[in-house]
Amino acid sequence: MTQQFYVSPEQLMKDRADFARKGIARGRSVVVISCADGIALVAENPSPSLHKIGEIYDKIAFAAVGKYNEFESLRQAGVRYADVRGYSYDREDVTARGLASVYAQSLGAVFTAEQKPFEVELAVAEVGRDQPSDHLYRLTFDGSIADVNGFVAMGGLAEQVSEVLESGWSAELSLSGTLQLAVKALAADKEADALPGTAVEAAVLDRGSESSRGSRRAFRRLSAGEIVGLLEGEA
């Protein structure tokens, strides 16, 4: 009969955290930024079909970095949660805070109970009628949740990306100016000043969707042509 080696709980949690951080560090960065026109979600992602950014509900979006199969399963679970809650109660009862709490519980349970933690970081964003009403939540692999102001940067180079965002962000930025700042920040580890538009995935939670498009659904994915146009436009 083989004897198992004893590992202290502290060492086990540390090993799991280190494992998850190393996996996340290999992922390309993602930023979520509140601006005058809404909330912009921008990722370095050359794939046209494997999205790191997605719609959850009317005014709620999701962004992630890490292992695609893991964060895609979380995104789908979030969509199901939002649909059931909105149908059972009221559409107004579906909030980013409620969704972030569900994600935090799921990530925390996997981190403590499963053999391998999820190698993901998530952001949940909800656009409000005005900028002070915007909500941004950042969730890490162990279920920790943070309510943040202005912008979120995730991924292996989050600190470098955050420094660029902090130096250039202001609440008055337009969507074009926000996208330019985001792409400049995502290129923090590159020799170039910015990434090409073809290497960027971007979407916006449009603050004025009900008045401009007559729809509660605020999420709009930007095409490659729109991204290039906004990057070349006036800030």
mmCIF file of the C-alpha atoms, coordinates in Angstrom:
data_MODEL
# 
_entry.id   MODEL 
# 
loop_
_atom_site.group_PDB 
_atom_site.id 
_atom_site.type_symbol 
_atom_site.label_atom_id 
_atom_site.label_alt_id 
_atom_site.label_comp_id 
_atom_site.label_asym_id 
_atom_site.label_entity_id 
_atom_site.label_seq_id 
_atom_site.pdbx_PDB_ins_code 
_atom_site.Cartn_x 
_atom_site.Cartn_y 
_atom_site.Cartn_z 
_atom_site.occupancy 
_atom_site.B_iso_or_equiv 
_atom_site.pdbx_formal_charge 
_atom_site.auth_seq_id 
_atom_site.auth_comp_id 
_atom_site.auth_asym_id 
_atom_site.auth_atom_id 
_atom_site.pdbx_PDB_model_num 
ATOM 1   C CA . MET A 1 1   ? 0.000   0.000  0.000   1.00 0.00 ? 1   MET A CA 1 
ATOM 2   C CA . THR A 1 2   ? 1.500   3.314  -1.088  1.00 0.00 ? 2   THR A CA 1 
ATOM 3   C CA . GLN A 1 3   ? 1.692   6.164  1.396   1.00 0.00 ? 3   GLN A CA 1 
ATOM 4   C CA . GLN A 1 4   ? 0.612   9.609  0.204   1.00 0.00 ? 4   GLN A CA 1 
ATOM 5   C CA . PHE A 1 5   ? 2.845   12.564 0.978   1.00 0.00 ? 5   PHE A CA 1 
ATOM 6   C CA . TYR A 1 6   ? 1.384   15.171 3.322   1.00 0.00 ? 6   TYR A CA 1 
ATOM 7   C CA . VAL A 1 7   ? 1.019   18.668 1.919   1.00 0.00 ? 7   VAL A CA 1 
ATOM 8   C CA . SER A 1 8   ? -0.118  21.466 4.219   1.00 0.00 ? 8   SER A CA 1 
ATOM 9   C CA . PRO A 1 9   ? -3.291  23.350 3.197   1.00 0.00 ? 9   PRO A CA 1 
ATOM 10  C CA . GLU A 1 10  ? -1.287  26.599 2.941   1.00 0.00 ? 10  GLU A CA 1 
ATOM 11  C CA . GLN A 1 11  ? 1.202   25.029 0.521   1.00 0.00 ? 11  GLN A CA 1 
ATOM 12  C CA . LEU A 1 12  ? -1.599  23.410 -1.494  1.00 0.00 ? 12  LEU A CA 1 
ATOM 13  C CA . MET A 1 13  ? -3.411  26.746 -1.953  1.00 0.00 ? 13  MET A CA 1 
ATOM 14  C CA . LYS A 1 14  ? -0.133  28.477 -2.845  1.00 0.00 ? 14  LYS A CA 1 
ATOM 15  C CA . ASP A 1 15  ? 0.678   25.832 -5.451  1.00 0.00 ? 15  ASP A CA 1 
ATOM 16  C CA . ARG A 1 16  ? -2.781  26.142 -6.991  1.00 0.00 ? 16  ARG A CA 1 
ATOM 17  C CA . ALA A 1 17  ? -2.533  29.937 -7.086  1.00 0.00 ? 17  ALA A CA 1 
ATOM 18  C CA . ASP A 1 18  ? 0.919   29.821 -8.698  1.00 0.00 ? 18  ASP A CA 1 
ATOM 19  C CA . PHE A 1 19  ? -0.349  27.320 -11.276 1.00 0.00 ? 19  PHE A CA 1 
ATOM 20  C CA . ALA A 1 20  ? -3.317  29.533 -12.184 1.00 0.00 ? 20  ALA A CA 1 
ATOM 21  C CA . ARG A 1 21  ? -1.220  32.708 -12.373 1.00 0.00 ? 21  ARG A CA 1 
ATOM 22  C CA . LYS A 1 22  ? 1.279   31.076 -14.742 1.00 0.00 ? 22  LYS A CA 1 
ATOM 23  C CA . GLY A 1 23  ? -1.541  29.965 -17.036 1.00 0.00 ? 23  GLY A CA 1 
ATOM 24  C CA . ILE A 1 24  ? -3.127  33.428 -17.056 1.00 0.00 ? 24  ILE A CA 1 
ATOM 25  C CA . ALA A 1 25  ? 0.239   35.107 -17.683 1.00 0.00 ? 25  ALA A CA 1 
ATOM 26  C CA . ARG A 1 26  ? 0.497   33.278 -20.998 1.00 0.00 ? 26  ARG A CA 1 
ATOM 27  C CA . GLY A 1 27  ? -2.750  34.890 -22.211 1.00 0.00 ? 27  GLY A CA 1 
ATOM 28  C CA . ARG A 1 28  ? -2.968  38.100 -24.210 1.00 0.00 ? 28  ARG A CA 1 
ATOM 29  C CA . SER A 1 29  ? -4.337  41.061 -22.279 1.00 0.00 ? 29  SER A CA 1 
ATOM 30  C CA . VAL A 1 30  ? -7.895  42.416 -22.241 1.00 0.00 ? 30  VAL A CA 1 
ATOM 31  C CA . VAL A 1 31  ? -9.124  45.854 -21.138 1.00 0.00 ? 31  VAL A CA 1 
ATOM 32  C CA . VAL A 1 32  ? -12.584 47.144 -20.236 1.00 0.00 ? 32  VAL A CA 1 
ATOM 33  C CA . ILE A 1 33  ? -12.941 50.940 -20.141 1.00 0.00 ? 33  ILE A CA 1 
ATOM 34  C CA . SER A 1 34  ? -15.814 53.233 -19.184 1.00 0.00 ? 34  SER A CA 1 
ATOM 35  C CA . CYS A 1 35  ? -16.123 56.246 -21.495 1.00 0.00 ? 35  CYS A CA 1 
ATOM 36  C CA . ALA A 1 36  ? -18.603 58.969 -22.428 1.00 0.00 ? 36  ALA A CA 1 
ATOM 37  C CA . ASP A 1 37  ? -20.329 56.786 -25.065 1.00 0.00 ? 37  ASP A CA 1 
ATOM 38  C CA . GLY A 1 38  ? -20.594 53.658 -22.915 1.00 0.00 ? 38  GLY A CA 1 
ATOM 39  C CA . ILE A 1 39  ? -18.190 50.870 -21.977 1.00 0.00 ? 39  ILE A CA 1 
ATOM 40  C CA . ALA A 1 40  ? -15.545 49.657 -24.440 1.00 0.00 ? 40  ALA A CA 1 
ATOM 41  C CA . LEU A 1 41  ? -14.228 46.087 -24.257 1.00 0.00 ? 41  LEU A CA 1 
ATOM 42  C CA . VAL A 1 42  ? -10.982 45.541 -26.154 1.00 0.00 ? 42  VAL A CA 1 
ATOM 43  C CA . ALA A 1 43  ? -8.754  42.470 -26.448 1.00 0.00 ? 43  ALA A CA 1 
ATOM 44  C CA . GLU A 1 44  ? -5.624  41.497 -28.305 1.00 0.00 ? 44  GLU A CA 1 
ATOM 45  C CA . ASN A 1 45  ? -7.087  38.595 -30.267 1.00 0.00 ? 45  ASN A CA 1 
ATOM 46  C CA . PRO A 1 46  ? -6.201  37.735 -33.890 1.00 0.00 ? 46  PRO A CA 1 
ATOM 47  C CA . SER A 1 47  ? -8.837  34.968 -34.043 1.00 0.00 ? 47  SER A CA 1 
ATOM 48  C CA . PRO A 1 48  ? -12.051 36.017 -35.839 1.00 0.00 ? 48  PRO A CA 1 
ATOM 49  C CA . SER A 1 49  ? -14.189 33.345 -34.159 1.00 0.00 ? 49  SER A CA 1 
ATOM 50  C CA . LEU A 1 50  ? -12.765 32.437 -30.724 1.00 0.00 ? 50  LEU A CA 1 
ATOM 51  C CA . HIS A 1 51  ? -14.055 35.477 -28.870 1.00 0.00 ? 51  HIS A CA 1 
ATOM 52  C CA . LYS A 1 52  ? -12.749 36.725 -25.532 1.00 0.00 ? 52  LYS A CA 1 
ATOM 53  C CA . ILE A 1 53  ? -15.563 39.276 -25.282 1.00 0.00 ? 53  ILE A CA 1 
ATOM 54  C CA . GLY A 1 54  ? -19.276 38.488 -25.317 1.00 0.00 ? 54  GLY A CA 1 
ATOM 55  C CA . GLU A 1 55  ? -22.794 39.628 -24.503 1.00 0.00 ? 55  GLU A CA 1 
ATOM 56  C CA . ILE A 1 56  ? -24.515 38.296 -21.386 1.00 0.00 ? 56  ILE A CA 1 
ATOM 57  C CA . TYR A 1 57  ? -27.779 40.250 -21.203 1.00 0.00 ? 57  TYR A CA 1 
ATOM 58  C CA . ASP A 1 58  ? -29.391 43.583 -22.144 1.00 0.00 ? 58  ASP A CA 1 
ATOM 59  C CA . LYS A 1 59  ? -26.750 45.911 -20.723 1.00 0.00 ? 59  LYS A CA 1 
ATOM 60  C CA . ILE A 1 60  ? -24.216 43.405 -19.411 1.00 0.00 ? 60  ILE A CA 1 
ATOM 61  C CA . ALA A 1 61  ? -21.079 42.114 -21.121 1.00 0.00 ? 61  ALA A CA 1 
ATOM 62  C CA . PHE A 1 62  ? -18.288 39.699 -20.283 1.00 0.00 ? 62  PHE A CA 1 
ATOM 63  C CA . ALA A 1 63  ? -14.554 39.723 -21.014 1.00 0.00 ? 63  ALA A CA 1 
ATOM 64  C CA . ALA A 1 64  ? -11.973 37.116 -20.096 1.00 0.00 ? 64  ALA A CA 1 
ATOM 65  C CA . VAL A 1 65  ? -8.367  36.056 -20.386 1.00 0.00 ? 65  VAL A CA 1 
ATOM 66  C CA . GLY A 1 66  ? -6.885  32.596 -19.865 1.00 0.00 ? 66  GLY A CA 1 
ATOM 67  C CA . LYS A 1 67  ? -7.962  29.154 -21.083 1.00 0.00 ? 67  LYS A CA 1 
ATOM 68  C CA . TYR A 1 68  ? -10.653 29.501 -23.726 1.00 0.00 ? 68  TYR A CA 1 
ATOM 69  C CA . ASN A 1 69  ? -12.630 26.346 -22.865 1.00 0.00 ? 69  ASN A CA 1 
ATOM 70  C CA . GLU A 1 70  ? -12.833 27.372 -19.198 1.00 0.00 ? 70  GLU A CA 1 
ATOM 71  C CA . PHE A 1 71  ? -13.956 30.957 -19.636 1.00 0.00 ? 71  PHE A CA 1 
ATOM 72  C CA . GLU A 1 72  ? -16.333 30.015 -22.467 1.00 0.00 ? 72  GLU A CA 1 
ATOM 73  C CA . SER A 1 73  ? -18.098 27.555 -20.144 1.00 0.00 ? 73  SER A CA 1 
ATOM 74  C CA . LEU A 1 74  ? -18.423 30.360 -17.580 1.00 0.00 ? 74  LEU A CA 1 
ATOM 75  C CA . ARG A 1 75  ? -19.807 32.752 -20.189 1.00 0.00 ? 75  ARG A CA 1 
ATOM 76  C CA . GLN A 1 76  ? -22.451 30.238 -21.253 1.00 0.00 ? 76  GLN A CA 1 
ATOM 77  C CA . ALA A 1 77  ? -23.401 29.601 -17.610 1.00 0.00 ? 77  ALA A CA 1 
ATOM 78  C CA . GLY A 1 78  ? -23.762 33.356 -17.136 1.00 0.00 ? 78  GLY A CA 1 
ATOM 79  C CA . VAL A 1 79  ? -26.095 33.643 -20.120 1.00 0.00 ? 79  VAL A CA 1 
ATOM 80  C CA . ARG A 1 80  ? -28.264 30.828 -18.739 1.00 0.00 ? 80  ARG A CA 1 
ATOM 81  C CA . TYR A 1 81  ? -28.349 32.451 -15.282 1.00 0.00 ? 81  TYR A CA 1 
ATOM 82  C CA . ALA A 1 82  ? -29.352 35.821 -16.736 1.00 0.00 ? 82  ALA A CA 1 
ATOM 83  C CA . ASP A 1 83  ? -32.042 34.364 -19.009 1.00 0.00 ? 83  ASP A CA 1 
ATOM 84  C CA . VAL A 1 84  ? -33.646 32.324 -16.206 1.00 0.00 ? 84  VAL A CA 1 
ATOM 85  C CA . ARG A 1 85  ? -33.568 35.201 -13.720 1.00 0.00 ? 85  ARG A CA 1 
ATOM 86  C CA . GLY A 1 86  ? -34.928 37.705 -16.233 1.00 0.00 ? 86  GLY A CA 1 
ATOM 87  C CA . TYR A 1 87  ? -37.730 35.343 -17.238 1.00 0.00 ? 87  TYR A CA 1 
ATOM 88  C CA . SER A 1 88  ? -38.622 34.311 -13.677 1.00 0.00 ? 88  SER A CA 1 
ATOM 89  C CA . TYR A 1 89  ? -38.597 37.806 -12.186 1.00 0.00 ? 89  TYR A CA 1 
ATOM 90  C CA . ASP A 1 90  ? -37.967 40.928 -14.257 1.00 0.00 ? 90  ASP A CA 1 
ATOM 91  C CA . ARG A 1 91  ? -35.342 42.043 -16.743 1.00 0.00 ? 91  ARG A CA 1 
ATOM 92  C CA . GLU A 1 92  ? -34.277 44.795 -14.330 1.00 0.00 ? 92  GLU A CA 1 
ATOM 93  C CA . ASP A 1 93  ? -33.407 42.113 -11.751 1.00 0.00 ? 93  ASP A CA 1 
ATOM 94  C CA . VAL A 1 94  ? -30.513 40.892 -13.892 1.00 0.00 ? 94  VAL A CA 1 
ATOM 95  C CA . THR A 1 95  ? -27.492 42.913 -12.729 1.00 0.00 ? 95  THR A CA 1 
ATOM 96  C CA . ALA A 1 96  ? -23.732 42.752 -13.123 1.00 0.00 ? 96  ALA A CA 1 
ATOM 97  C CA . ARG A 1 97  ? -23.364 42.541 -9.351  1.00 0.00 ? 97  ARG A CA 1 
ATOM 98  C CA . GLY A 1 98  ? -25.591 39.453 -9.162  1.00 0.00 ? 98  GLY A CA 1 
ATOM 99  C CA . LEU A 1 99  ? -23.773 37.789 -12.044 1.00 0.00 ? 99  LEU A CA 1 
ATOM 100 C CA . ALA A 1 100 ? -20.350 38.619 -10.584 1.00 0.00 ? 100 ALA A CA 1 
ATOM 101 C CA . SER A 1 101 ? -21.405 37.068 -7.262  1.00 0.00 ? 101 SER A CA 1 
ATOM 102 C CA . VAL A 1 102 ? -22.424 33.847 -9.027  1.00 0.00 ? 102 VAL A CA 1 
ATOM 103 C CA . TYR A 1 103 ? -19.100 33.736 -10.888 1.00 0.00 ? 103 TYR A CA 1 
ATOM 104 C CA . ALA A 1 104 ? -17.182 34.383 -7.647  1.00 0.00 ? 104 ALA A CA 1 
ATOM 105 C CA . GLN A 1 105 ? -18.915 31.447 -5.947  1.00 0.00 ? 105 GLN A CA 1 
ATOM 106 C CA . SER A 1 106 ? -18.199 29.136 -8.884  1.00 0.00 ? 106 SER A CA 1 
ATOM 107 C CA . LEU A 1 107 ? -14.541 30.127 -9.178  1.00 0.00 ? 107 LEU A CA 1 
ATOM 108 C CA . GLY A 1 108 ? -14.032 29.877 -5.403  1.00 0.00 ? 108 GLY A CA 1 
ATOM 109 C CA . ALA A 1 109 ? -15.593 26.406 -5.277  1.00 0.00 ? 109 ALA A CA 1 
ATOM 110 C CA . VAL A 1 110 ? -13.395 25.130 -8.120  1.00 0.00 ? 110 VAL A CA 1 
ATOM 111 C CA . PHE A 1 111 ? -10.270 26.666 -6.574  1.00 0.00 ? 111 PHE A CA 1 
ATOM 112 C CA . THR A 1 112 ? -10.775 25.051 -3.157  1.00 0.00 ? 112 THR A CA 1 
ATOM 113 C CA . ALA A 1 113 ? -12.435 21.742 -4.025  1.00 0.00 ? 113 ALA A CA 1 
ATOM 114 C CA . GLU A 1 114 ? -11.157 20.665 -7.441  1.00 0.00 ? 114 GLU A CA 1 
ATOM 115 C CA . GLN A 1 115 ? -7.720  19.296 -8.234  1.00 0.00 ? 115 GLN A CA 1 
ATOM 116 C CA . LYS A 1 116 ? -7.002  21.991 -10.829 1.00 0.00 ? 116 LYS A CA 1 
ATOM 117 C CA . PRO A 1 117 ? -8.176  25.624 -10.549 1.00 0.00 ? 117 PRO A CA 1 
ATOM 118 C CA . PHE A 1 118 ? -9.529  27.564 -13.509 1.00 0.00 ? 118 PHE A CA 1 
ATOM 119 C CA . GLU A 1 119 ? -6.791  29.487 -15.318 1.00 0.00 ? 119 GLU A CA 1 
ATOM 120 C CA . VAL A 1 120 ? -8.971  32.527 -15.994 1.00 0.00 ? 120 VAL A CA 1 
ATOM 121 C CA . GLU A 1 121 ? -9.595  36.143 -15.069 1.00 0.00 ? 121 GLU A CA 1 
ATOM 122 C CA . LEU A 1 122 ? -12.988 37.694 -15.795 1.00 0.00 ? 122 LEU A CA 1 
ATOM 123 C CA . ALA A 1 123 ? -14.541 41.116 -16.062 1.00 0.00 ? 123 ALA A CA 1 
ATOM 124 C CA . VAL A 1 124 ? -18.285 41.752 -15.886 1.00 0.00 ? 124 VAL A CA 1 
ATOM 125 C CA . ALA A 1 125 ? -19.475 45.170 -17.083 1.00 0.00 ? 125 ALA A CA 1 
ATOM 126 C CA . GLU A 1 126 ? -22.876 46.851 -16.921 1.00 0.00 ? 126 GLU A CA 1 
ATOM 127 C CA . VAL A 1 127 ? -23.527 50.163 -18.676 1.00 0.00 ? 127 VAL A CA 1 
ATOM 128 C CA . GLY A 1 128 ? -25.705 52.714 -16.902 1.00 0.00 ? 128 GLY A CA 1 
ATOM 129 C CA . ARG A 1 129 ? -27.768 55.710 -17.995 1.00 0.00 ? 129 ARG A CA 1 
ATOM 130 C CA . ASP A 1 130 ? -24.810 57.917 -17.086 1.00 0.00 ? 130 ASP A CA 1 
ATOM 131 C CA . GLN A 1 131 ? -21.165 57.239 -16.386 1.00 0.00 ? 131 GLN A CA 1 
ATOM 132 C CA . PRO A 1 132 ? -21.406 57.206 -12.562 1.00 0.00 ? 132 PRO A CA 1 
ATOM 133 C CA . SER A 1 133 ? -23.975 54.401 -12.969 1.00 0.00 ? 133 SER A CA 1 
ATOM 134 C CA . ASP A 1 134 ? -21.539 52.109 -14.826 1.00 0.00 ? 134 ASP A CA 1 
ATOM 135 C CA . HIS A 1 135 ? -20.438 48.969 -12.977 1.00 0.00 ? 135 HIS A CA 1 
ATOM 136 C CA . LEU A 1 136 ? -17.159 47.104 -13.570 1.00 0.00 ? 136 LEU A CA 1 
ATOM 137 C CA . TYR A 1 137 ? -16.230 43.957 -11.661 1.00 0.00 ? 137 TYR A CA 1 
ATOM 138 C CA . ARG A 1 138 ? -12.992 42.022 -11.890 1.00 0.00 ? 138 ARG A CA 1 
ATOM 139 C CA . LEU A 1 139 ? -12.853 38.384 -10.795 1.00 0.00 ? 139 LEU A CA 1 
ATOM 140 C CA . THR A 1 140 ? -9.740  36.285 -10.321 1.00 0.00 ? 140 THR A CA 1 
ATOM 141 C CA . PHE A 1 141 ? -9.170  32.530 -10.440 1.00 0.00 ? 141 PHE A CA 1 
ATOM 142 C CA . ASP A 1 142 ? -9.766  32.042 -6.686  1.00 0.00 ? 142 ASP A CA 1 
ATOM 143 C CA . GLY A 1 143 ? -13.156 33.757 -6.634  1.00 0.00 ? 143 GLY A CA 1 
ATOM 144 C CA . SER A 1 144 ? -11.905 37.133 -5.407  1.00 0.00 ? 144 SER A CA 1 
ATOM 145 C CA . ILE A 1 145 ? -14.077 39.978 -6.667  1.00 0.00 ? 145 ILE A CA 1 
ATOM 146 C CA . ALA A 1 146 ? -13.310 43.688 -6.950  1.00 0.00 ? 146 ALA A CA 1 
ATOM 147 C CA . ASP A 1 147 ? -15.594 46.593 -7.828  1.00 0.00 ? 147 ASP A CA 1 
ATOM 148 C CA . VAL A 1 148 ? -13.407 48.927 -9.892  1.00 0.00 ? 148 VAL A CA 1 
ATOM 149 C CA . ASN A 1 149 ? -13.727 52.455 -11.245 1.00 0.00 ? 149 ASN A CA 1 
ATOM 150 C CA . GLY A 1 150 ? -12.948 53.637 -14.747 1.00 0.00 ? 150 GLY A CA 1 
ATOM 151 C CA . PHE A 1 151 ? -11.146 50.673 -16.274 1.00 0.00 ? 151 PHE A CA 1 
ATOM 152 C CA . VAL A 1 152 ? -10.039 47.057 -15.817 1.00 0.00 ? 152 VAL A CA 1 
ATOM 153 C CA . ALA A 1 153 ? -6.892  45.459 -17.246 1.00 0.00 ? 153 ALA A CA 1 
ATOM 154 C CA . MET A 1 154 ? -6.378  41.693 -17.149 1.00 0.00 ? 154 MET A CA 1 
ATOM 155 C CA . GLY A 1 155 ? -3.811  39.207 -18.368 1.00 0.00 ? 155 GLY A CA 1 
ATOM 156 C CA . GLY A 1 156 ? -0.129  38.568 -18.030 1.00 0.00 ? 156 GLY A CA 1 
ATOM 157 C CA . LEU A 1 157 ? 0.860   42.196 -18.531 1.00 0.00 ? 157 LEU A CA 1 
ATOM 158 C CA . ALA A 1 158 ? -1.981  43.761 -16.561 1.00 0.00 ? 158 ALA A CA 1 
ATOM 159 C CA . GLU A 1 159 ? 0.305   46.043 -14.519 1.00 0.00 ? 159 GLU A CA 1 
ATOM 160 C CA . GLN A 1 160 ? 2.026   47.521 -17.583 1.00 0.00 ? 160 GLN A CA 1 
ATOM 161 C CA . VAL A 1 161 ? -1.292  47.904 -19.389 1.00 0.00 ? 161 VAL A CA 1 
ATOM 162 C CA . SER A 1 162 ? -2.850  49.593 -16.332 1.00 0.00 ? 162 SER A CA 1 
ATOM 163 C CA . GLU A 1 163 ? -0.015  52.134 -16.182 1.00 0.00 ? 163 GLU A CA 1 
ATOM 164 C CA . VAL A 1 164 ? -0.694  53.220 -19.768 1.00 0.00 ? 164 VAL A CA 1 
ATOM 165 C CA . LEU A 1 165 ? -4.448  53.400 -19.143 1.00 0.00 ? 165 LEU A CA 1 
ATOM 166 C CA . GLU A 1 166 ? -4.008  55.386 -15.951 1.00 0.00 ? 166 GLU A CA 1 
ATOM 167 C CA . SER A 1 167 ? -1.848  57.973 -17.692 1.00 0.00 ? 167 SER A CA 1 
ATOM 168 C CA . GLY A 1 168 ? -4.314  58.501 -20.557 1.00 0.00 ? 168 GLY A CA 1 
ATOM 169 C CA . TRP A 1 169 ? -7.808  57.766 -19.234 1.00 0.00 ? 169 TRP A CA 1 
ATOM 170 C CA . SER A 1 170 ? -10.416 60.410 -18.536 1.00 0.00 ? 170 SER A CA 1 
ATOM 171 C CA . ALA A 1 171 ? -14.185 60.184 -18.160 1.00 0.00 ? 171 ALA A CA 1 
ATOM 172 C CA . GLU A 1 172 ? -14.719 62.460 -21.180 1.00 0.00 ? 172 GLU A CA 1 
ATOM 173 C CA . LEU A 1 173 ? -13.013 60.175 -23.718 1.00 0.00 ? 173 LEU A CA 1 
ATOM 174 C CA . SER A 1 174 ? -15.054 59.321 -26.818 1.00 0.00 ? 174 SER A CA 1 
ATOM 175 C CA . LEU A 1 175 ? -15.315 55.758 -28.137 1.00 0.00 ? 175 LEU A CA 1 
ATOM 176 C CA . SER A 1 176 ? -12.661 56.535 -30.752 1.00 0.00 ? 176 SER A CA 1 
ATOM 177 C CA . GLY A 1 177 ? -10.277 57.993 -28.158 1.00 0.00 ? 177 GLY A CA 1 
ATOM 178 C CA . THR A 1 178 ? -10.934 55.098 -25.777 1.00 0.00 ? 178 THR A CA 1 
ATOM 179 C CA . LEU A 1 179 ? -10.186 52.515 -28.466 1.00 0.00 ? 179 LEU A CA 1 
ATOM 180 C CA . GLN A 1 180 ? -6.952  54.291 -29.382 1.00 0.00 ? 180 GLN A CA 1 
ATOM 181 C CA . LEU A 1 181 ? -5.884  54.348 -25.730 1.00 0.00 ? 181 LEU A CA 1 
ATOM 182 C CA . ALA A 1 182 ? -6.814  50.674 -25.277 1.00 0.00 ? 182 ALA A CA 1 
ATOM 183 C CA . VAL A 1 183 ? -4.824  49.541 -28.303 1.00 0.00 ? 183 VAL A CA 1 
ATOM 184 C CA . LYS A 1 184 ? -1.832  51.619 -27.191 1.00 0.00 ? 184 LYS A CA 1 
ATOM 185 C CA . ALA A 1 185 ? -2.040  50.006 -23.729 1.00 0.00 ? 185 ALA A CA 1 
ATOM 186 C CA . LEU A 1 186 ? -2.341  46.475 -25.139 1.00 0.00 ? 186 LEU A CA 1 
ATOM 187 C CA . ALA A 1 187 ? 0.860   47.091 -27.101 1.00 0.00 ? 187 ALA A CA 1 
ATOM 188 C CA . ALA A 1 188 ? 2.750   47.795 -23.865 1.00 0.00 ? 188 ALA A CA 1 
ATOM 189 C CA . ASP A 1 189 ? 4.973   44.744 -24.380 1.00 0.00 ? 189 ASP A CA 1 
ATOM 190 C CA . LYS A 1 190 ? 5.508   45.358 -28.087 1.00 0.00 ? 190 LYS A CA 1 
ATOM 191 C CA . GLU A 1 191 ? 8.085   47.546 -29.794 1.00 0.00 ? 191 GLU A CA 1 
ATOM 192 C CA . ALA A 1 192 ? 5.352   49.238 -31.857 1.00 0.00 ? 192 ALA A CA 1 
ATOM 193 C CA . ASP A 1 193 ? 3.241   52.094 -30.451 1.00 0.00 ? 193 ASP A CA 1 
ATOM 194 C CA . ALA A 1 194 ? -0.017  50.210 -31.101 1.00 0.00 ? 194 ALA A CA 1 
ATOM 195 C CA . LEU A 1 195 ? -1.430  46.965 -32.413 1.00 0.00 ? 195 LEU A CA 1 
ATOM 196 C CA . PRO A 1 196 ? -2.826  46.681 -35.943 1.00 0.00 ? 196 PRO A CA 1 
ATOM 197 C CA . GLY A 1 197 ? -6.625  46.781 -36.122 1.00 0.00 ? 197 GLY A CA 1 
ATOM 198 C CA . THR A 1 198 ? -6.695  43.222 -37.500 1.00 0.00 ? 198 THR A CA 1 
ATOM 199 C CA . ALA A 1 199 ? -5.200  41.897 -34.234 1.00 0.00 ? 199 ALA A CA 1 
ATOM 200 C CA . VAL A 1 200 ? -7.868  43.509 -32.071 1.00 0.00 ? 200 VAL A CA 1 
ATOM 201 C CA . GLU A 1 201 ? -11.281 42.278 -30.925 1.00 0.00 ? 201 GLU A CA 1 
ATOM 202 C CA . ALA A 1 202 ? -13.562 45.051 -29.695 1.00 0.00 ? 202 ALA A CA 1 
ATOM 203 C CA . ALA A 1 203 ? -17.136 45.639 -28.617 1.00 0.00 ? 203 ALA A CA 1 
ATOM 204 C CA . VAL A 1 204 ? -19.082 48.423 -26.930 1.00 0.00 ? 204 VAL A CA 1 
ATOM 205 C CA . LEU A 1 205 ? -21.953 48.600 -24.466 1.00 0.00 ? 205 LEU A CA 1 
ATOM 206 C CA . ASP A 1 206 ? -23.743 51.547 -26.046 1.00 0.00 ? 206 ASP A CA 1 
ATOM 207 C CA . ARG A 1 207 ? -25.079 53.950 -23.425 1.00 0.00 ? 207 ARG A CA 1 
ATOM 208 C CA . GLY A 1 208 ? -27.698 55.327 -25.801 1.00 0.00 ? 208 GLY A CA 1 
ATOM 209 C CA . SER A 1 209 ? -28.877 52.077 -27.399 1.00 0.00 ? 209 SER A CA 1 
ATOM 210 C CA . GLU A 1 210 ? -32.536 52.645 -26.529 1.00 0.00 ? 210 GLU A CA 1 
ATOM 211 C CA . SER A 1 211 ? -32.641 56.125 -28.070 1.00 0.00 ? 211 SER A CA 1 
ATOM 212 C CA . SER A 1 212 ? -30.334 55.496 -31.043 1.00 0.00 ? 212 SER A CA 1 
ATOM 213 C CA . ARG A 1 213 ? -31.311 51.931 -31.980 1.00 0.00 ? 213 ARG A CA 1 
ATOM 214 C CA . GLY A 1 214 ? -34.557 51.452 -30.092 1.00 0.00 ? 214 GLY A CA 1 
ATOM 215 C CA . SER A 1 215 ? -33.196 48.387 -28.324 1.00 0.00 ? 215 SER A CA 1 
ATOM 216 C CA . ARG A 1 216 ? -32.474 47.481 -24.716 1.00 0.00 ? 216 ARG A CA 1 
ATOM 217 C CA . ARG A 1 217 ? -29.590 45.360 -25.979 1.00 0.00 ? 217 ARG A CA 1 
ATOM 218 C CA . ALA A 1 218 ? -26.616 47.667 -25.536 1.00 0.00 ? 218 ALA A CA 1 
ATOM 219 C CA . PHE A 1 219 ? -23.909 45.223 -26.695 1.00 0.00 ? 219 PHE A CA 1 
ATOM 220 C CA . ARG A 1 220 ? -22.505 45.797 -30.171 1.00 0.00 ? 220 ARG A CA 1 
ATOM 221 C CA . ARG A 1 221 ? -19.509 43.955 -31.587 1.00 0.00 ? 221 ARG A CA 1 
ATOM 222 C CA . LEU A 1 222 ? -17.282 46.135 -33.761 1.00 0.00 ? 222 LEU A CA 1 
ATOM 223 C CA . SER A 1 223 ? -16.260 44.856 -37.187 1.00 0.00 ? 223 SER A CA 1 
ATOM 224 C CA . ALA A 1 224 ? -12.648 44.991 -38.374 1.00 0.00 ? 224 ALA A CA 1 
ATOM 225 C CA . GLY A 1 225 ? -13.542 47.940 -40.597 1.00 0.00 ? 225 GLY A CA 1 
ATOM 226 C CA . GLU A 1 226 ? -15.142 49.850 -37.722 1.00 0.00 ? 226 GLU A CA 1 
ATOM 227 C CA . ILE A 1 227 ? -12.113 49.213 -35.496 1.00 0.00 ? 227 ILE A CA 1 
ATOM 228 C CA . VAL A 1 228 ? -9.696  50.509 -38.150 1.00 0.00 ? 228 VAL A CA 1 
ATOM 229 C CA . GLY A 1 229 ? -11.935 53.543 -38.773 1.00 0.00 ? 229 GLY A CA 1 
ATOM 230 C CA . LEU A 1 230 ? -12.126 54.407 -35.076 1.00 0.00 ? 230 LEU A CA 1 
ATOM 231 C CA . LEU A 1 231 ? -8.370  53.979 -34.650 1.00 0.00 ? 231 LEU A CA 1 
ATOM 232 C CA . GLU A 1 232 ? -7.762  56.384 -37.512 1.00 0.00 ? 232 GLU A CA 1 
ATOM 233 C CA . GLY A 1 233 ? -10.463 58.847 -36.408 1.00 0.00 ? 233 GLY A CA 1 
ATOM 234 C CA . GLU A 1 234 ? -10.240 61.831 -34.158 1.00 0.00 ? 234 GLU A CA 1 
ATOM 235 C CA . ALA A 1 235 ? -9.883  61.116 -30.429 1.00 0.00 ? 235 ALA A CA 1 
# 
